Amino acid sequence: MDKSRSEVNNSEVIINDTWKCSSFIKFMTDEQKAQKADEILAQLDLIQYADTHPMALSDGQKQRTAIASGIASSKPIIIFDEPTSGLDLAHMKQAAGEILKLRDMGKTVFIVTHDLEFILSCCAHIVRLEKGEVAENYRLDKGTAAGLRRFFDN
């Protein structure tokens, strides 16, 4: 790995550091780790920013970097707080697809969001909190989606 890819302040290292914490990372070579990080960055349209300081990234790019870290993580539970903040529609749909991939990998994903379209794109269960208490807790399907839409309309 060249020096520019090993600097602490670039977004690829964030992903590589996450991979190093994974239980299976000890079986990957440095080249495999770098290749996997590049794959994740590419699927989130971030590969061209691999050597960019995180503070120089747009809000949307920072959000996608956080999603990339979740993808690279071997953690069974991942929590995203407002993952679509700063994302345009195309990247919101892309993020929803990546969340679905995480779910398909068997990960439990908690999402804190106010984005109805995102919820409808990738969520299977709703837990709505109000004043620190669970106000609603239900499986999201066609029938319950109508009630969720009404909630967001009010």
MARMARBA-865520 format. One record per residue (C-alpha): chain; x, y, z. Coordinates in steps of 0.1 Angstrom, whole numbers, plus 5000, padded with zeros to 4 digits. Last residue first. Layout:
<sites>
<site><chaine>A</chaine><u>X</u><v>Y</v><w>Z</w></site>
...
</sites>
This chain:
<sites>
<site><chaine>A</chaine><u>4507</u><v>5155</v><w>5100</w></site>
<site><chaine>A</chaine><u>4518</u><v>5140</v><w>5066</w></site>
<site><chaine>A</chaine><u>4545</u><v>5119</v><w>5083</w></site>
<site><chaine>A</chaine><u>4519</u><v>5102</v><w>5105</w></site>
<site><chaine>A</chaine><u>4496</u><v>5097</v><w>5075</w></site>
<site><chaine>A</chaine><u>4525</u><v>5080</v><w>5056</w></site>
<site><chaine>A</chaine><u>4531</u><v>5057</v><w>5085</w></site>
<site><chaine>A</chaine><u>4495</u><v>5048</v><w>5086</w></site>
<site><chaine>A</chaine><u>4496</u><v>5039</v><w>5049</w></site>
<site><chaine>A</chaine><u>4528</u><v>5019</v><w>5054</w></site>
<site><chaine>A</chaine><u>4510</u><v>4997</v><w>5080</w></site>
<site><chaine>A</chaine><u>4489</u><v>4980</v><w>5053</w></site>
<site><chaine>A</chaine><u>4516</u><v>4977</v><w>5027</w></site>
<site><chaine>A</chaine><u>4541</u><v>4962</v><w>5053</w></site>
<site><chaine>A</chaine><u>4563</u><v>4976</v><w>5081</w></site>
<site><chaine>A</chaine><u>4562</u><v>4954</v><w>5112</w></site>
<site><chaine>A</chaine><u>4551</u><v>4973</v><w>5143</w></site>
<site><chaine>A</chaine><u>4562</u><v>4992</v><w>5174</w></site>
<site><chaine>A</chaine><u>4545</u><v>5024</v><w>5182</w></site>
<site><chaine>A</chaine><u>4548</u><v>5050</v><w>5211</w></site>
<site><chaine>A</chaine><u>4579</u><v>5035</v><w>5227</w></site>
<site><chaine>A</chaine><u>4589</u><v>5060</v><w>5254</w></site>
<site><chaine>A</chaine><u>4616</u><v>5086</v><w>5255</w></site>
<site><chaine>A</chaine><u>4593</u><v>5115</v><w>5249</w></site>
<site><chaine>A</chaine><u>4580</u><v>5098</v><w>5218</w></site>
<site><chaine>A</chaine><u>4597</u><v>5069</v><w>5202</w></site>
<site><chaine>A</chaine><u>4586</u><v>5052</v><w>5170</w></site>
<site><chaine>A</chaine><u>4598</u><v>5016</v><w>5164</w></site>
<site><chaine>A</chaine><u>4591</u><v>5006</v><w>5128</w></site>
<site><chaine>A</chaine><u>4601</u><v>4973</v><w>5112</w></site>
<site><chaine>A</chaine><u>4611</u><v>4963</v><w>5076</w></site>
<site><chaine>A</chaine><u>4630</u><v>4993</v><w>5065</w></site>
<site><chaine>A</chaine><u>4647</u><v>4997</v><w>5032</w></site>
<site><chaine>A</chaine><u>4628</u><v>5019</v><w>5007</w></site>
<site><chaine>A</chaine><u>4598</u><v>5028</v><w>5028</w></site>
<site><chaine>A</chaine><u>4621</u><v>5042</v><w>5055</w></site>
<site><chaine>A</chaine><u>4641</u><v>5061</v><w>5029</w></site>
<site><chaine>A</chaine><u>4610</u><v>5077</v><w>5014</w></site>
<site><chaine>A</chaine><u>4598</u><v>5086</v><w>5049</w></site>
<site><chaine>A</chaine><u>4631</u><v>5104</v><w>5058</w></site>
<site><chaine>A</chaine><u>4629</u><v>5115</v><w>5095</w></site>
<site><chaine>A</chaine><u>4656</u><v>5090</v><w>5105</w></site>
<site><chaine>A</chaine><u>4672</u><v>5069</v><w>5132</w></site>
<site><chaine>A</chaine><u>4681</u><v>5036</v><w>5115</w></site>
<site><chaine>A</chaine><u>4688</u><v>5004</v><w>5134</w></site>
<site><chaine>A</chaine><u>4704</u><v>4976</v><w>5113</w></site>
<site><chaine>A</chaine><u>4707</u><v>4940</v><w>5125</w></site>
<site><chaine>A</chaine><u>4732</u><v>4923</v><w>5103</w></site>
<site><chaine>A</chaine><u>4723</u><v>4890</v><w>5085</w></site>
<site><chaine>A</chaine><u>4741</u><v>4897</v><w>5053</w></site>
<site><chaine>A</chaine><u>4707</u><v>4904</v><w>5037</w></site>
<site><chaine>A</chaine><u>4702</u><v>4932</v><w>5062</w></site>
<site><chaine>A</chaine><u>4735</u><v>4947</v><w>5052</w></site>
<site><chaine>A</chaine><u>4725</u><v>4944</v><w>5016</w></site>
<site><chaine>A</chaine><u>4693</u><v>4961</v><w>5023</w></site>
<site><chaine>A</chaine><u>4712</u><v>4990</v><w>5039</w></site>
<site><chaine>A</chaine><u>4733</u><v>4992</v><w>5008</w></site>
<site><chaine>A</chaine><u>4702</u><v>4995</v><w>4986</w></site>
<site><chaine>A</chaine><u>4688</u><v>5022</v><w>5009</w></site>
<site><chaine>A</chaine><u>4722</u><v>5041</v><w>5005</w></site>
<site><chaine>A</chaine><u>4719</u><v>5039</v><w>4967</w></site>
<site><chaine>A</chaine><u>4684</u><v>5052</v><w>4969</w></site>
<site><chaine>A</chaine><u>4695</u><v>5081</v><w>4990</w></site>
<site><chaine>A</chaine><u>4725</u><v>5086</v><w>4966</w></site>
<site><chaine>A</chaine><u>4701</u><v>5090</v><w>4937</w></site>
<site><chaine>A</chaine><u>4678</u><v>5113</v><w>4957</w></site>
<site><chaine>A</chaine><u>4705</u><v>5136</v><w>4969</w></site>
<site><chaine>A</chaine><u>4722</u><v>5130</v><w>5002</w></site>
<site><chaine>A</chaine><u>4729</u><v>5156</v><w>5028</w></site>
<site><chaine>A</chaine><u>4711</u><v>5138</v><w>5056</w></site>
<site><chaine>A</chaine><u>4703</u><v>5103</v><w>5043</w></site>
<site><chaine>A</chaine><u>4720</u><v>5084</v><w>5071</w></site>
<site><chaine>A</chaine><u>4701</u><v>5102</v><w>5098</w></site>
<site><chaine>A</chaine><u>4717</u><v>5083</v><w>5127</w></site>
<site><chaine>A</chaine><u>4728</u><v>5048</v><w>5115</w></site>
<site><chaine>A</chaine><u>4732</u><v>5020</v><w>5140</w></site>
<site><chaine>A</chaine><u>4748</u><v>4987</v><w>5131</w></site>
<site><chaine>A</chaine><u>4744</u><v>4954</v><w>5149</w></site>
<site><chaine>A</chaine><u>4763</u><v>4922</v><w>5140</w></site>
<site><chaine>A</chaine><u>4796</u><v>4940</v><w>5139</w></site>
<site><chaine>A</chaine><u>4819</u><v>4928</v><w>5112</w></site>
<site><chaine>A</chaine><u>4823</u><v>4963</v><w>5099</w></site>
<site><chaine>A</chaine><u>4831</u><v>4970</v><w>5063</w></site>
<site><chaine>A</chaine><u>4795</u><v>4978</v><w>5054</w></site>
<site><chaine>A</chaine><u>4791</u><v>5000</v><w>5085</w></site>
<site><chaine>A</chaine><u>4823</u><v>5019</v><w>5075</w></site>
<site><chaine>A</chaine><u>4809</u><v>5024</v><w>5040</w></site>
<site><chaine>A</chaine><u>4777</u><v>5038</v><w>5055</w></site>
<site><chaine>A</chaine><u>4798</u><v>5063</v><w>5075</w></site>
<site><chaine>A</chaine><u>4816</u><v>5072</v><w>5042</w></site>
<site><chaine>A</chaine><u>4783</u><v>5076</v><w>5025</w></site>
<site><chaine>A</chaine><u>4773</u><v>5102</v><w>5052</w></site>
<site><chaine>A</chaine><u>4806</u><v>5120</v><w>5048</w></site>
<site><chaine>A</chaine><u>4801</u><v>5121</v><w>5010</w></site>
<site><chaine>A</chaine><u>4766</u><v>5136</v><w>5016</w></site>
<site><chaine>A</chaine><u>4780</u><v>5162</v><w>5039</w></site>
<site><chaine>A</chaine><u>4807</u><v>5172</v><w>5014</w></site>
<site><chaine>A</chaine><u>4842</u><v>5159</v><w>5019</w></site>
<site><chaine>A</chaine><u>4871</u><v>5182</v><w>5028</w></site>
<site><chaine>A</chaine><u>4868</u><v>5174</v><w>5065</w></site>
<site><chaine>A</chaine><u>4873</u><v>5138</v><w>5056</w></site>
<site><chaine>A</chaine><u>4908</u><v>5145</v><w>5041</w></site>
<site><chaine>A</chaine><u>4908</u><v>5132</v><w>5005</w></site>
<site><chaine>A</chaine><u>4929</u><v>5102</v><w>4996</w></site>
<site><chaine>A</chaine><u>4900</u><v>5078</v><w>4990</w></site>
<site><chaine>A</chaine><u>4879</u><v>5106</v><w>4974</w></site>
<site><chaine>A</chaine><u>4878</u><v>5092</v><w>4938</w></site>
<site><chaine>A</chaine><u>4867</u><v>5059</v><w>4953</w></site>
<site><chaine>A</chaine><u>4836</u><v>5074</v><w>4969</w></site>
<site><chaine>A</chaine><u>4808</u><v>5065</v><w>4946</w></site>
<site><chaine>A</chaine><u>4792</u><v>5042</v><w>4972</w></site>
<site><chaine>A</chaine><u>4800</u><v>5010</v><w>4953</w></site>
<site><chaine>A</chaine><u>4835</u><v>5023</v><w>4946</w></site>
<site><chaine>A</chaine><u>4843</u><v>5030</v><w>4983</w></site>
<site><chaine>A</chaine><u>4832</u><v>4994</v><w>4991</w></site>
<site><chaine>A</chaine><u>4853</u><v>4979</v><w>4963</w></site>
<site><chaine>A</chaine><u>4883</u><v>5001</v><w>4972</w></site>
<site><chaine>A</chaine><u>4881</u><v>4989</v><w>5009</w></site>
<site><chaine>A</chaine><u>4879</u><v>4953</v><w>4997</w></site>
<site><chaine>A</chaine><u>4910</u><v>4958</v><w>4974</w></site>
<site><chaine>A</chaine><u>4929</u><v>4975</v><w>5003</w></site>
<site><chaine>A</chaine><u>4921</u><v>4946</v><w>5026</w></site>
<site><chaine>A</chaine><u>4930</u><v>4920</v><w>5000</w></site>
<site><chaine>A</chaine><u>4964</u><v>4937</v><w>4994</w></site>
<site><chaine>A</chaine><u>4971</u><v>4939</v><w>5031</w></site>
<site><chaine>A</chaine><u>4964</u><v>4901</v><w>5032</w></site>
<site><chaine>A</chaine><u>4932</u><v>4887</v><w>5046</w></site>
<site><chaine>A</chaine><u>4930</u><v>4859</v><w>5071</w></site>
<site><chaine>A</chaine><u>4935</u><v>4881</v><w>5102</w></site>
<site><chaine>A</chaine><u>4906</u><v>4902</v><w>5090</w></site>
<site><chaine>A</chaine><u>4881</u><v>4874</v><w>5099</w></site>
<site><chaine>A</chaine><u>4871</u><v>4888</v><w>5133</w></site>
<site><chaine>A</chaine><u>4868</u><v>4924</v><w>5119</w></site>
<site><chaine>A</chaine><u>4887</u><v>4951</v><w>5137</w></site>
<site><chaine>A</chaine><u>4912</u><v>4954</v><w>5109</w></site>
<site><chaine>A</chaine><u>4882</u><v>4959</v><w>5085</w></site>
<site><chaine>A</chaine><u>4871</u><v>4990</v><w>5105</w></site>
<site><chaine>A</chaine><u>4906</u><v>5004</v><w>5102</w></site>
<site><chaine>A</chaine><u>4905</u><v>4997</v><w>5064</w></site>
<site><chaine>A</chaine><u>4873</u><v>5017</v><w>5062</w></site>
<site><chaine>A</chaine><u>4886</u><v>5046</v><w>5081</w></site>
<site><chaine>A</chaine><u>4918</u><v>5042</v><w>5061</w></site>
<site><chaine>A</chaine><u>4899</u><v>5047</v><w>5029</w></site>
<site><chaine>A</chaine><u>4885</u><v>5080</v><w>5042</w></site>
<site><chaine>A</chaine><u>4918</u><v>5096</v><w>5045</w></site>
<site><chaine>A</chaine><u>4932</u><v>5112</v><w>5077</w></site>
<site><chaine>A</chaine><u>4954</u><v>5084</v><w>5090</w></site>
<site><chaine>A</chaine><u>4976</u><v>5083</v><w>5060</w></site>
<site><chaine>A</chaine><u>4982</u><v>5048</v><w>5047</w></site>
<site><chaine>A</chaine><u>4967</u><v>5053</v><w>5012</w></site>
<site><chaine>A</chaine><u>4991</u><v>5082</v><w>5005</w></site>
<site><chaine>A</chaine><u>5021</u><v>5061</v><w>5016</w></site>
<site><chaine>A</chaine><u>5015</u><v>5034</v><w>4991</w></site>
<site><chaine>A</chaine><u>5000</u><v>5000</v><w>5000</w></site>
</sites>
